[in-house]
Amino acid sequence: MQIIIKGNLTMPQLRQAFYEKLMELEEEFGVAHLKGATLYVNPTNEFGEDVILRNKFGQPVHKLFSHGPYRSCAEELKI
């Protein structure tokens, strides 16, 4: 399943568009669980020119990994 969001967007606009598509999956198609997701983004500056993301050492960053949202201790201990 692909979700395609086109256009030059600010981060808040992309976040909202992505949220709306996830809500559509949930409400209109009844999707309740996912195995995971890969989101490809094309960072640009305000002029639409590609930018290279770099870490604090100046090395290019191509991937960010997540193991899901932060879980509080209460969630972990089922309190």
Secondary structure by P-SEA (a helix, b strand, c coil): cbbbbbccccaaaaaaaaaaaaaaaaaccccccccbbbbbbbbbccccbbbbbbccccccccccccccccccccccccc
